[in-house]
Amino acid sequence: MLAFELYLKNKDFKGEYVRTPKPVKKVIMRGTRPALDKKALDQYSDTLEDYKSFQELFSMPANTAAGLGLKFRANSPNSPPPYVELYGQFLNNKSGPTISLTIGKGTASFVGELDLNTKKERIAAKNSVQLKIDKERYFVSGKNLYDEYVRSKVLTKDGKFKSVLFTSICKVFFKHVRSHWKVDEIQNKKISFSLIVLPKDVEVEYRSADEEDVGTSFIDSFGNKAKGYAKETTITAKFLSYDDPAFSINCTDGESFYRNLAIGAGSHRSVNINAADAFRISGLQWMFTDIAKPGHRFKNTKNGIYYQLWRNYKDLDKTNRLEDMSSLKILCYLTSQAKMEVMLDENLTMEDMREMFSGIEEGEIPPHALEILIEKKGNTVIWTHYLAAVRSLLAKRSVDRNYLLSRFVLQLREYLPDWLKGMAQNGESYQFFRKCDFCIKVLCKNANPNGGKGDEMNSDEQYAHSVGIIAAEYIKFKEDVKESSNSLRDILAYSRYDREKLRFVMQRIGLGLSLSKAPGEKVKRLESFISSNQPSVEISDNSAYNDYSYFFYKGYFSKGAAGKKEERA
């Protein structure tokens, strides 16, 4: 089913499927001298969203562009590349902006660099570097591309690329960069790109092994007429390939694999993922498909999965849709080296989405709200809780509120040492609680013990929250009147805040206030604040041993709210 959905989405796509979209510039050989492609950017296709300013400045189309005339059909990272390719990088750091070109690996490599502040260039290239280039599948004007590289003296017969040509290309490209460079025009700090060297400026042809099979025609599983089954593995949809026999159908590979799925050679190319359709959200790849209009392209909001889903729903054309028919396809996958694992594959109806986003306004959705559930341990990222929450959201299942609160408290205690030292950056604590409250609201509907929305506090939680507000004002008071001590912040360091500990915090505050030698006016002001914020109802006996750490700290870090309460009082 997923293969067919990918086919529908891509059947009209004429560009290239690549693992990493990036800007490229063709270098055409004119006799023995290199020249840059002079075509304007608008003669190719749309720009890549992340690199638009760079592409427009230097007239560099994306490697996915159909009009570029280049074919990228390598289906494995270990496959030899079809082109002589110089790898470029734009870097803007404290030393200033630079642009560089490299070819080869390690010590056997050539390097060219241009300092965009001084306009000085440095080129380190001697002798030649050995390149591994595909010699079989790529053709120009009916002739083998590799042979044409040799004929035009881009490569020697044994596949070596000479330093003289590298130096010439660097000088031509750096001249182009100098003439187009504009300070502060590019916002990116780092951009990777490539220069593709070609023996002539014509479209490159790729001859697939699939095309060699000619037999009796048949109708494949996608309803297309075919004369043979696909043989080559997919390029970017690695969950539908036979790279690992242990995960393939009946442990088959090649033609047998696609024969089991009845995927014809002609349909096979569209069973891929277009890089422009894959949105990277916190390390995972997400793809969204309008089932009624598979070719529709959603805009990447870059604000997390919840806002992305909300925006997708708002952008859907809602005319002539049945409420109980699937309208939005959601695919999430994780790419690791050459492997691809589907983490989530769901369909939503219009009714599902209307219920899911009922009462949610754009301004109340925090950026990357659900992403607060992603757990990080050193260099290891754990998506278990995050994906479980997203699945529950899409299935309209309520998440256990106490489970969520326990997750938030674990994270909170990791941040506390820095927050209590005043090291939080840009309202970090405020954003943390805002995201947590939003998660509780949308994931725990009707989960409040006293009724109401999941993010609303009951009387016991309100008690802990009020104690936190009072504790924050008390510590601020002690520090202002120069009565702070090493034990002052002990009331913020308990492992849990049940009724007993919250009572003890209030007792410590009362004792500290009675022993204070601060001016009477300041003491009375704090007493008035405590009186106006102290909860009227204590925690009940049935809930006395519950942990209210989340609400205590939420109150403590909501100093702005506390100030407003004092003003109203």
C-alpha positions as CSV (number, residue, x, y, z in Angstrom):
1,M,0.0,0.0,0.0
2,L,2.8,2.4,0.9
3,A,4.6,1.7,-2.4
4,F,1.4,2.6,-4.3
5,E,1.0,5.8,-2.3
6,L,4.6,6.8,-3.2
7,Y,3.9,6.0,-6.8
8,L,0.8,8.2,-6.9
9,K,2.7,11.1,-5.2
10,N,5.7,10.9,-7.6
11,K,4.2,9.7,-10.9
12,D,4.4,13.2,-12.4
13,F,7.8,14.1,-10.9
14,K,10.4,14.5,-13.7
15,G,13.4,15.4,-11.5
16,E,16.0,13.3,-9.7
17,Y,15.7,11.4,-6.5
18,V,18.8,12.1,-4.3
19,R,19.7,11.3,-0.8
20,T,21.0,14.8,-0.1
21,P,19.6,17.8,-2.0
22,K,22.2,20.5,-2.6
23,P,23.1,23.3,-5.1
24,V,25.3,22.3,-8.1
25,K,27.0,24.0,-10.9
26,K,28.0,22.4,-14.2
27,V,31.5,22.9,-15.5
28,I,31.6,22.3,-19.3
29,M,34.8,21.5,-21.1
30,R,35.4,23.8,-24.1
31,G,38.3,22.0,-25.7
32,T,40.8,21.7,-22.9
33,R,39.5,24.7,-21.0
34,P,36.7,24.6,-18.4
35,A,33.7,27.0,-18.5
36,L,30.8,27.5,-16.1
37,D,27.2,26.9,-17.1
38,K,25.8,30.3,-17.9
39,K,22.1,29.5,-17.7
40,A,20.0,31.6,-15.3
41,L,18.6,29.8,-12.3
42,D,15.0,30.3,-13.4
43,Q,15.7,28.1,-16.5
44,Y,15.9,25.1,-14.2
45,S,13.4,24.8,-11.4
46,D,12.4,26.0,-8.0
47,T,15.2,26.6,-5.4
48,L,15.8,24.5,-2.3
49,E,14.2,26.3,0.7
50,D,17.3,26.1,2.9
51,Y,19.7,27.3,0.3
52,K,17.7,29.8,-1.7
53,S,19.9,32.9,-1.1
54,F,23.0,30.9,-2.0
55,Q,21.5,29.5,-5.2
56,E,20.2,32.9,-6.3
57,L,23.5,34.6,-5.6
58,F,25.7,32.2,-7.6
59,S,23.0,30.8,-10.1
60,M,23.3,27.2,-8.8
61,P,20.3,24.9,-9.4
62,A,19.5,22.0,-7.2
63,N,20.7,18.5,-8.0
64,T,17.1,17.4,-8.1
65,A,16.2,19.7,-11.1
66,A,14.9,17.9,-14.2
67,G,16.2,20.6,-16.6
68,L,19.7,20.2,-15.3
69,G,20.1,17.2,-17.6
70,L,22.0,15.2,-15.0
71,K,21.1,11.7,-13.8
72,F,21.8,10.5,-10.2
73,R,20.8,6.8,-10.1
74,A,23.3,5.3,-7.6
75,N,21.2,3.2,-5.2
76,S,24.0,2.6,-2.7
77,P,26.4,5.0,-0.9
78,N,29.1,2.5,-2.1
79,S,28.2,2.8,-5.7
80,P,30.8,4.6,-7.9
81,P,29.7,8.1,-8.8
82,P,28.9,8.8,-12.4
83,Y,30.6,12.2,-12.6
84,V,33.8,14.0,-11.9
85,E,32.6,16.0,-9.0
86,L,34.4,18.7,-7.0
87,Y,32.9,19.0,-3.5
88,G,32.4,22.6,-2.4
89,Q,31.6,24.2,1.0
90,F,30.6,27.7,2.0
91,L,31.5,28.5,5.6
92,N,30.9,31.6,7.5
93,N,32.4,31.6,11.0
94,K,34.3,34.0,13.3
95,S,37.2,34.1,10.8
96,G,34.9,35.3,8.1
97,P,33.2,33.8,5.0
98,T,35.2,31.3,2.9
99,I,34.3,29.1,0.0
100,S,36.3,25.9,-0.8
101,L,36.6,23.1,-3.4
102,T,38.1,19.6,-2.8
103,I,38.5,16.4,-4.8
104,G,40.0,13.1,-3.6
105,K,40.4,11.8,-0.1
106,G,42.9,12.3,2.7
107,T,46.4,13.1,1.7
108,A,45.6,12.2,-1.9
109,S,43.4,15.2,-2.5
110,F,43.3,18.6,-4.0
111,V,42.1,21.7,-2.1
112,G,41.2,25.2,-3.3
113,E,40.0,28.0,-1.0
114,L,38.8,31.6,-1.4
115,D,38.7,34.1,1.4
116,L,35.7,36.2,0.7
117,N,36.9,39.1,2.9
118,T,40.4,39.5,1.4
119,K,39.4,37.9,-2.0
120,K,42.7,35.9,-1.9
121,E,42.7,32.3,-3.0
122,R,44.9,29.3,-2.1
123,I,45.2,26.2,-4.2
124,A,47.0,23.1,-3.1
125,A,47.2,20.5,-5.9
126,K,50.1,18.4,-7.3
127,N,50.3,15.6,-9.8
128,S,46.9,13.7,-9.9
129,V,44.3,12.0,-7.8
130,Q,42.7,8.6,-8.6
131,L,38.9,8.7,-9.0
132,K,36.5,5.8,-9.0
133,I,33.9,6.5,-11.7
134,D,31.0,4.4,-13.1
135,K,32.1,3.1,-16.5
136,E,28.9,1.3,-17.6
137,R,25.5,3.0,-17.1
138,Y,25.9,6.7,-18.1
139,F,26.0,8.1,-21.6
140,V,26.2,11.5,-23.5
141,S,25.2,11.8,-27.1
142,G,25.0,8.0,-27.3
143,K,28.6,7.5,-26.1
144,N,29.8,6.2,-22.8
145,L,30.4,9.1,-20.4
146,Y,33.6,7.7,-19.0
147,D,35.1,7.3,-22.5
148,E,34.1,10.9,-23.2
149,Y,35.9,12.0,-20.0
150,V,39.0,10.3,-21.3
151,R,38.6,11.7,-24.8
152,S,38.2,15.3,-23.5
153,K,41.2,14.8,-21.2
154,V,39.2,15.3,-18.0
155,L,40.5,11.9,-16.9
156,T,43.3,9.6,-18.0
157,K,42.6,6.1,-19.2
158,D,43.3,4.7,-15.7
159,G,40.9,7.2,-14.1
160,K,43.2,9.9,-12.8
161,F,42.3,13.6,-12.5
162,K,45.2,16.0,-13.0
163,S,46.1,19.0,-10.8
164,V,46.3,21.3,-13.8
165,L,42.6,21.0,-14.6
166,F,41.7,21.3,-10.9
167,T,43.6,24.6,-10.7
168,S,41.9,25.9,-13.8
169,I,38.4,25.0,-12.5
170,C,39.2,26.7,-9.2
171,K,40.3,29.9,-10.8
172,V,37.2,30.0,-13.1
173,F,34.8,29.3,-10.3
174,F,36.5,31.7,-7.8
175,K,36.3,34.5,-10.4
176,H,32.6,33.8,-10.7
177,V,32.2,33.9,-6.9
178,R,34.1,37.2,-6.6
179,S,32.0,38.9,-9.2
180,H,28.7,37.9,-7.6
181,W,29.6,38.0,-3.9
182,K,27.5,40.3,-1.7
183,V,28.2,40.7,2.0
184,D,25.4,39.5,4.4
185,E,23.4,38.2,1.4
186,I,23.7,34.6,2.7
187,Q,22.2,33.8,6.1
188,N,23.5,30.2,6.3
189,K,26.6,29.4,8.3
190,K,27.5,26.3,6.3
191,I,26.4,25.1,2.9
192,S,27.6,22.1,0.9
193,F,27.5,22.2,-2.9
194,S,29.2,20.5,-5.9
195,L,30.7,21.4,-9.3
196,I,29.9,18.7,-11.8
197,V,32.5,18.5,-14.7
198,L,31.1,17.4,-18.0
199,P,32.8,16.7,-21.4
200,K,29.9,18.5,-23.2
201,D,26.7,20.4,-22.4
202,V,24.1,17.8,-23.3
203,E,21.7,15.7,-21.3
204,V,23.2,12.7,-19.6
205,E,21.4,9.3,-20.3
206,Y,21.2,6.5,-17.8
207,R,20.7,3.0,-19.1
208,S,19.1,0.8,-16.4
209,A,19.3,-2.9,-16.1
210,D,15.5,-2.8,-15.9
211,E,15.3,-1.7,-19.5
212,E,17.2,-4.7,-20.8
213,D,14.3,-7.0,-20.2
214,V,11.8,-7.3,-23.1
215,G,9.1,-9.9,-23.0
216,T,5.3,-10.4,-23.0
217,S,3.6,-7.3,-21.7
218,F,1.4,-7.5,-18.5
219,I,-0.4,-5.1,-16.1
220,D,1.6,-4.5,-12.9
221,S,0.1,-3.9,-9.4
222,F,-0.1,-0.2,-10.1
223,G,-2.3,-0.7,-13.2
224,N,0.5,0.2,-15.7
225,K,1.5,-1.8,-18.7
226,A,5.0,-3.4,-18.4
227,K,7.2,-5.8,-20.2
228,G,9.4,-6.7,-17.3
229,Y,9.8,-6.4,-13.5
230,A,12.2,-4.1,-11.8
231,K,15.6,-5.4,-11.0
232,E,17.5,-2.5,-9.3
233,T,16.8,-1.5,-5.7
234,T,15.1,1.8,-4.9
235,I,17.2,5.0,-4.5
236,T,15.6,6.8,-1.6
237,A,12.8,4.5,-0.4
238,K,15.1,1.9,1.3
239,F,12.3,0.3,3.3
240,L,11.2,-1.1,-0.1
241,S,14.4,-2.7,-1.3
242,Y,16.2,-6.0,-1.0
243,D,19.5,-4.7,0.4
244,D,19.1,-6.9,3.4
245,P,17.6,-10.4,2.5
246,A,16.5,-10.9,6.1
247,F,13.9,-8.1,5.7
248,S,12.9,-8.8,2.1
249,I,9.8,-10.8,1.0
250,N,10.6,-14.5,1.0
251,C,14.3,-13.5,1.3
252,T,14.4,-12.7,-2.4
253,D,16.3,-10.0,-4.2
254,G,16.6,-8.5,-7.6
255,E,13.8,-9.2,-10.1
256,S,12.3,-11.9,-7.8
257,F,11.7,-9.3,-5.1
258,Y,9.7,-7.0,-7.3
259,R,8.0,-9.9,-9.0
260,N,6.5,-10.8,-5.6
261,L,5.2,-7.3,-5.4
262,A,4.2,-7.2,-9.1
263,I,6.1,-3.8,-9.6
264,G,6.9,-3.3,-13.2
265,A,10.1,-1.6,-14.4
266,G,8.3,1.5,-15.5
267,S,6.5,2.0,-12.3
268,H,9.5,1.3,-10.1
269,R,11.2,4.7,-10.6
270,S,8.3,6.5,-9.0
271,V,8.5,4.3,-5.8
272,N,10.9,6.7,-4.2
273,I,10.9,9.6,-1.8
274,N,11.4,13.1,-3.3
275,A,13.8,14.9,-1.0
276,A,11.6,18.1,-1.3
277,D,8.7,16.2,0.3
278,A,10.6,14.9,3.3
279,F,10.6,17.3,6.3
280,R,13.3,16.8,8.9
281,I,11.9,17.3,12.4
282,S,14.2,16.6,15.4
283,G,16.3,13.9,13.6
284,L,13.3,12.1,12.0
285,Q,12.1,12.4,8.4
286,W,8.3,13.1,7.9
287,M,6.4,13.0,4.7
288,F,2.8,14.2,4.3
289,T,0.5,13.4,1.4
290,D,-2.9,14.9,0.4
291,I,-4.6,11.7,-0.6
292,A,-7.1,13.5,-2.8
293,K,-4.3,15.4,-4.5
294,P,-1.1,13.4,-4.1
295,G,0.9,16.0,-6.1
296,H,0.1,18.8,-3.6
297,R,3.2,20.0,-1.7
298,F,2.9,21.1,1.9
299,K,5.0,23.9,3.3
300,N,7.7,23.0,5.9
301,T,6.8,25.1,9.0
302,K,10.0,24.0,10.9
303,N,8.0,24.4,14.2
304,G,7.6,20.7,15.2
305,I,5.2,17.9,14.4
306,Y,2.0,19.3,16.1
307,Y,2.2,22.7,14.3
308,Q,3.1,21.0,11.0
309,L,-0.1,18.8,11.3
310,W,-2.2,21.8,12.3
311,R,-0.9,23.8,9.3
312,N,-1.4,20.9,6.9
313,Y,-5.0,20.6,8.1
314,K,-5.6,24.3,7.5
315,D,-4.0,24.1,4.1
316,L,-6.0,21.1,2.8
317,D,-8.6,21.9,0.1
318,K,-11.7,20.9,2.0
319,T,-14.1,20.9,-1.0
320,N,-15.7,17.7,-2.2
321,R,-14.2,15.5,0.6
322,L,-16.0,12.8,2.4
323,E,-15.7,13.3,6.2
324,D,-14.9,9.6,6.9
325,M,-12.5,9.0,4.0
326,S,-8.7,9.3,4.5
327,S,-7.5,12.7,3.5
328,L,-3.9,13.0,4.9
329,K,-1.2,10.4,4.8
330,I,1.5,10.7,7.5
331,L,4.8,8.8,7.1
332,C,7.7,9.0,9.6
333,Y,11.0,7.2,9.0
334,L,14.5,7.0,10.5
335,T,17.5,6.9,8.2
336,S,20.7,5.3,9.5
337,Q,23.5,4.9,7.1
338,A,22.0,2.8,4.2
339,K,19.1,1.6,6.3
340,M,15.6,3.1,6.5
341,E,13.1,2.2,9.2
342,V,9.4,3.3,9.0
343,M,8.5,4.5,12.5
344,L,4.9,5.6,11.8
345,D,2.5,5.2,8.9
346,E,-1.0,6.6,9.5
347,N,-4.0,8.1,7.6
348,L,-6.3,10.8,8.9
349,T,-9.8,11.7,7.9
350,M,-11.2,15.2,7.9
351,E,-13.3,14.3,10.9
352,D,-10.2,13.0,12.7
353,M,-8.4,16.3,12.1
354,R,-11.3,18.5,13.0
355,E,-11.7,16.7,16.3
356,M,-8.0,16.7,16.9
357,F,-7.6,20.5,16.4
358,S,-10.9,21.6,17.8
359,G,-10.4,24.7,19.9
360,I,-6.7,25.1,19.1
361,E,-5.7,28.5,17.8
362,E,-2.4,29.1,16.0
363,G,-1.0,31.5,18.6
364,E,-1.3,29.0,21.4
365,I,0.8,26.3,19.8
366,P,4.4,26.5,21.2
367,P,7.2,25.8,18.7
368,H,8.4,22.1,18.9
369,A,5.8,21.4,21.6
370,L,5.6,17.6,21.4
371,E,9.4,17.4,20.8
372,I,9.8,18.1,24.5
373,L,9.2,14.3,24.9
374,I,12.4,13.4,22.9
375,E,14.9,12.0,25.4
376,K,18.7,12.5,24.9
377,K,21.3,10.5,26.7
378,G,24.7,11.8,25.6
379,N,24.9,11.2,21.8
380,T,22.0,8.8,21.9
381,V,18.5,10.0,21.0
382,I,15.4,8.1,22.3
383,W,12.2,8.7,20.3
384,T,10.1,6.1,22.1
385,H,8.0,8.5,24.3
386,Y,7.7,11.1,21.5
387,L,6.5,8.6,18.9
388,A,4.1,7.0,21.4
389,A,2.6,10.4,22.0
390,V,2.2,11.2,18.3
391,R,0.6,7.8,17.7
392,S,-1.9,8.5,20.6
393,L,-2.6,11.9,19.2
394,L,-3.4,10.6,15.7
395,A,-5.5,7.7,17.1
396,K,-7.4,10.1,19.4
397,R,-6.3,8.1,22.5
398,S,-5.8,9.9,25.8
399,V,-2.3,9.6,27.3
400,D,-2.1,8.9,31.0
401,R,-1.6,12.3,32.7
402,N,0.5,11.0,35.6
403,Y,2.8,9.3,33.1
404,L,3.4,12.5,31.2
405,L,4.0,14.4,34.5
406,S,6.6,11.9,35.6
407,R,8.4,12.2,32.2
408,F,8.4,16.0,32.6
409,V,9.7,15.9,36.2
410,L,12.6,13.6,35.1
411,Q,13.6,16.2,32.4
412,L,13.0,19.1,34.8
413,R,15.5,17.7,37.3
414,E,18.2,17.6,34.6
415,Y,17.7,21.3,33.9
416,L,17.2,22.5,37.5
417,P,20.9,23.0,38.5
418,D,21.4,25.5,35.7
419,W,18.1,27.1,36.1
420,L,18.5,27.7,39.8
421,K,21.9,29.3,39.2
422,G,20.2,31.7,36.8
423,M,21.8,30.1,33.7
424,A,18.6,29.6,31.8
425,Q,18.7,31.1,28.3
426,N,16.0,33.2,26.6
427,G,13.1,32.2,28.9
428,E,14.1,28.6,28.8
429,S,12.1,27.7,31.9
430,Y,9.0,29.5,30.7
431,Q,9.2,27.7,27.3
432,F,9.6,24.4,29.0
433,F,6.5,24.7,31.1
434,R,4.5,26.2,28.2
435,K,5.4,23.2,26.1
436,C,4.6,20.7,28.9
437,D,1.3,22.3,29.6
438,F,0.4,22.2,25.9
439,C,1.3,18.5,25.7
440,I,-0.9,17.8,28.7
441,K,-3.7,19.7,27.1
442,V,-3.7,18.0,23.7
443,L,-2.7,14.5,24.9
444,C,-4.7,14.2,28.1
445,K,-8.1,15.5,27.1
446,N,-10.7,15.0,29.9
447,A,-7.9,13.5,32.1
448,N,-8.2,16.0,35.0
449,P,-9.5,14.3,38.2
450,N,-11.7,17.3,38.9
451,G,-13.0,17.4,35.3
452,G,-12.1,20.0,32.7
453,K,-9.1,20.1,30.4
454,G,-6.0,18.0,31.1
455,D,-3.8,21.1,31.5
456,E,-6.0,22.6,34.2
457,M,-4.8,22.2,37.8
458,N,-7.0,20.7,40.5
459,S,-7.1,22.1,44.0
460,D,-4.2,19.9,45.2
461,E,-2.0,20.9,42.3
462,Q,-3.0,24.5,42.8
463,Y,-1.8,24.3,46.4
464,A,1.7,23.1,45.2
465,H,1.8,25.7,42.5
466,S,1.0,28.5,45.1
467,V,3.8,27.2,47.4
468,G,6.2,27.4,44.5
469,I,5.2,31.1,43.8
470,I,5.6,32.0,47.5
471,A,9.0,30.2,47.7
472,A,10.3,32.2,44.7
473,E,9.2,35.5,46.3
474,Y,10.7,34.5,49.7
475,I,14.2,33.6,48.2
476,K,14.1,36.9,46.2
477,F,13.3,38.7,49.5
478,K,16.2,37.1,51.4
479,E,18.7,37.9,48.7
480,D,17.5,41.5,48.4
481,V,18.0,42.1,52.1
482,K,21.4,40.3,52.2
483,E,20.2,37.5,54.4
484,S,20.9,34.6,52.0
485,S,22.8,31.6,53.3
486,N,24.1,28.3,52.0
487,S,20.9,26.6,53.3
488,L,18.5,29.2,51.8
489,R,17.8,27.2,48.6
490,D,17.5,23.8,50.4
491,I,13.7,24.2,50.1
492,L,14.2,23.8,46.3
493,A,16.2,20.6,46.4
494,Y,13.9,18.0,47.7
495,S,13.5,14.7,45.7
496,R,9.8,15.0,45.8
497,Y,7.1,17.4,47.0
498,D,4.2,15.6,48.6
499,R,2.0,17.3,51.2
500,E,4.5,16.9,54.0
501,K,7.3,18.5,52.1
502,L,5.1,21.4,50.9
503,R,4.0,22.0,54.5
504,F,7.7,22.0,55.5
505,V,8.6,24.6,52.9
506,M,5.9,26.9,54.2
507,Q,7.2,26.3,57.8
508,R,10.7,27.2,56.7
509,I,9.5,30.3,55.0
510,G,7.5,31.3,58.1
511,L,10.4,30.8,60.4
512,G,12.8,32.6,58.1
513,L,10.5,35.6,57.9
514,S,10.0,35.7,61.7
515,L,13.8,35.8,62.3
516,S,14.5,38.4,59.5
517,K,16.1,41.7,60.5
518,A,15.0,43.4,57.3
519,P,13.1,46.7,57.5
520,G,9.6,46.2,58.8
521,E,8.1,47.7,55.6
522,K,9.7,45.0,53.4
523,V,8.7,42.2,55.8
524,K,5.1,43.4,55.8
525,R,5.1,43.5,52.0
526,L,6.2,39.9,51.9
527,E,3.6,38.9,54.5
528,S,0.9,40.5,52.4
529,F,2.1,38.7,49.3
530,I,2.1,35.3,51.1
531,S,-1.4,36.1,52.5
532,S,-2.8,36.9,49.1
533,N,-1.2,33.9,47.4
534,Q,-1.6,31.2,50.1
535,P,-4.1,28.6,49.0
536,S,-7.3,28.3,51.1
537,V,-7.6,24.5,50.7
538,E,-4.8,22.1,51.7
539,I,-4.0,18.8,49.9
540,S,-6.5,16.1,50.8
541,D,-5.6,13.0,52.9
542,N,-6.2,10.8,49.9
543,S,-3.6,12.7,47.8
544,A,-1.1,13.4,50.6
545,Y,1.6,11.1,49.2
546,N,1.4,12.2,45.6
547,D,4.4,14.0,44.1
548,Y,3.6,17.6,43.1
549,S,7.2,18.5,42.0
550,Y,6.0,19.6,38.6
551,F,3.5,22.1,39.9
552,F,5.8,23.4,42.7
553,Y,8.5,24.2,40.2
554,K,6.0,25.6,37.7
555,G,5.0,28.0,40.4
556,Y,8.5,28.8,41.4
557,F,9.6,29.8,37.8
558,S,6.4,31.7,37.1
559,K,7.7,34.9,38.8
560,G,5.9,37.1,36.3
561,A,2.6,35.6,37.3
562,A,3.4,36.0,40.9
563,G,4.1,39.7,40.5
564,K,0.8,40.2,38.9
565,K,-1.0,38.5,41.8
566,E,0.7,40.8,44.2
567,E,-0.3,43.9,42.2
568,R,-4.0,42.7,42.0
569,A,-3.9,42.1,45.8
